[in-house]
Amino acid sequence: MKRAWRLAIGPALALSLLPPLAAASAGLPLFDAHMHYNVEARSVLTPEQVIALWRHQGVKGVLATSRPNQGTLDLMATLARDGGKDIVIAPFVRPYRVQPDRHDWFANPDIEKLVETELKRGFYRGIGEFHIFGKDADAPYVARMARMAKQRGLWLHAHADEDAVERILRHAPGVRMIWAHTGMSTGLDQVDLMFTRHPSLVGELSYRSDMEENGTLSPRWRALLMKYPDRFVIGTDTWVTSRWSQVPDILATYRRLLAALPPDVAEKIAWRNGISLFAGQ
């Protein structure tokens, strides 16, 4: 199904993925801590269009990962040529060259070489997003990567179940980790337990469909965000090209839900945590 959709879209339809950019969005600034500018999106959206979308939507910063990594490099180069100081890009190395790499990257020697080669550029803030589940997190390369990340002060961005998160943190206790989607469907009692047990764990909130209740932030999520205001970030997760057309609605939903929090807490989760944790500002 995904392949058929990609074949149906072409450059002539690229602008239909983006809203009219007549005026900048008002409201709470945002840091998108889960963005992919993958090869499929690059075929229909230019880096200039992506950056214009961020500006229109009030995005102050982005944690950028792409498959392959050239997408992230193109965004950084375009922003540098633009001279823009209004958006910060925190680049992460993604250990994928093509989509199938997500299934066996942790057992592929070529991926280890790719990651090491990219890290030599000297500007990456972390590694990921990568997918890892259960005992696959005990693969020798995952353990080496986790220890290397801790030693070099890099973040790991893991789309993982609780078991895999626990295994990685046993390999390298205290390594800084972004938990993509905060487990996606992990129960909030378990999320709370994981956060208590692992102070270096940060939750990213995309695809957490349980956050909204009766049109506002659910009471249980509100309590959790209030308990850990420095350890949550938001993200759009533009993992497929069609997701780019949803970015304005996704960001508007975050603004609406975060409005249920005290302003200082809302600001932390919306953008201040992302800037301070991943952009070093």
ChimeraX attribute file (.defattr): number of C-alpha atoms within 10 A of each C-alpha:
attribute: neighborCount
match mode: 1-to-1
recipient: residues
	/A:1	5
	/A:2	9
	/A:3	7
	/A:4	8
	/A:5	10
	/A:6	16
	/A:7	9
	/A:8	8
	/A:9	15
	/A:10	11
	/A:11	12
	/A:12	8
	/A:13	12
	/A:14	18
	/A:15	14
	/A:16	10
	/A:17	16
	/A:18	18
	/A:19	14
	/A:20	10
	/A:21	13
	/A:22	7
	/A:23	9
	/A:24	13
	/A:25	17
	/A:26	9
	/A:27	11
	/A:28	20
	/A:29	17
	/A:30	27
	/A:31	29
	/A:32	25
	/A:33	31
	/A:34	25
	/A:35	19
	/A:36	26
	/A:37	29
	/A:38	22
	/A:39	20
	/A:40	16
	/A:41	23
	/A:42	18
	/A:43	14
	/A:44	19
	/A:45	21
	/A:46	19
	/A:47	21
	/A:48	13
	/A:49	15
	/A:50	17
	/A:51	19
	/A:52	15
	/A:53	21
	/A:54	21
	/A:55	18
	/A:56	18
	/A:57	22
	/A:58	19
	/A:59	23
	/A:60	21
	/A:61	24
	/A:62	25
	/A:63	23
	/A:64	28
	/A:65	31
	/A:66	27
	/A:67	22
	/A:68	19
	/A:69	24
	/A:70	16
	/A:71	20
	/A:72	26
	/A:73	17
	/A:74	16
	/A:75	20
	/A:76	19
	/A:77	12
	/A:78	16
	/A:79	19
	/A:80	11
	/A:81	9
	/A:82	11
	/A:83	9
	/A:84	11
	/A:85	9
	/A:86	11
	/A:87	16
	/A:88	21
	/A:89	21
	/A:90	23
	/A:91	24
	/A:92	26
	/A:93	28
	/A:94	24
	/A:95	28
	/A:96	23
	/A:97	18
	/A:98	11
	/A:99	11
	/A:100	9
	/A:101	17
	/A:102	15
	/A:103	12
	/A:104	13
	/A:105	20
	/A:106	24
	/A:107	15
	/A:108	11
	/A:109	10
	/A:110	12
	/A:111	19
	/A:112	17
	/A:113	12
	/A:114	16
	/A:115	18
	/A:116	13
	/A:117	11
	/A:118	16
	/A:119	16
	/A:120	9
	/A:121	8
	/A:122	7
	/A:123	12
	/A:124	17
	/A:125	24
	/A:126	25
	/A:127	23
	/A:128	25
	/A:129	27
	/A:130	20
	/A:131	21
	/A:132	23
	/A:133	16
	/A:134	14
	/A:135	11
	/A:136	17
	/A:137	23
	/A:138	18
	/A:139	12
	/A:140	12
	/A:141	17
	/A:142	20
	/A:143	19
	/A:144	15
	/A:145	20
	/A:146	26
	/A:147	21
	/A:148	14
	/A:149	20
	/A:150	17
	/A:151	11
	/A:152	12
	/A:153	13
	/A:154	20
	/A:155	23
	/A:156	26
	/A:157	26
	/A:158	23
	/A:159	22
	/A:160	22
	/A:161	19
	/A:162	17
	/A:163	14
	/A:164	20
	/A:165	23
	/A:166	17
	/A:167	19
	/A:168	27
	/A:169	20
	/A:170	15
	/A:171	18
	/A:172	18
	/A:173	15
	/A:174	16
	/A:175	24
	/A:176	23
	/A:177	26
	/A:178	25
	/A:179	24
	/A:180	29
	/A:181	23
	/A:182	26
	/A:183	23
	/A:184	18
	/A:185	13
	/A:186	13
	/A:187	12
	/A:188	15
	/A:189	11
	/A:190	12
	/A:191	17
	/A:192	14
	/A:193	11
	/A:194	15
	/A:195	17
	/A:196	12
	/A:197	11
	/A:198	18
	/A:199	13
	/A:200	16
	/A:201	23
	/A:202	22
	/A:203	21
	/A:204	27
	/A:205	24
	/A:206	22
	/A:207	17
	/A:208	14
	/A:209	11
	/A:210	14
	/A:211	18
	/A:212	17
	/A:213	13
	/A:214	6
	/A:215	10
	/A:216	15
	/A:217	21
	/A:218	15
	/A:219	13
	/A:220	14
	/A:221	15
	/A:222	17
	/A:223	13
	/A:224	16
	/A:225	18
	/A:226	14
	/A:227	11
	/A:228	16
	/A:229	17
	/A:230	18
	/A:231	20
	/A:232	23
	/A:233	30
	/A:234	24
	/A:235	24
	/A:236	24
	/A:237	23
	/A:238	19
	/A:239	18
	/A:240	15
	/A:241	24
	/A:242	16
	/A:243	14
	/A:244	23
	/A:245	16
	/A:246	15
	/A:247	21
	/A:248	17
	/A:249	11
	/A:250	18
	/A:251	23
	/A:252	15
	/A:253	16
	/A:254	23
	/A:255	18
	/A:256	16
	/A:257	19
	/A:258	21
	/A:259	16
	/A:260	15
	/A:261	17
	/A:262	10
	/A:263	11
	/A:264	11
	/A:265	19
	/A:266	21
	/A:267	20
	/A:268	20
	/A:269	25
	/A:270	27
	/A:271	23
	/A:272	21
	/A:273	23
	/A:274	28
	/A:275	24
	/A:276	12
	/A:277	17
	/A:278	22
	/A:279	16
	/A:280	9
	/A:281	10
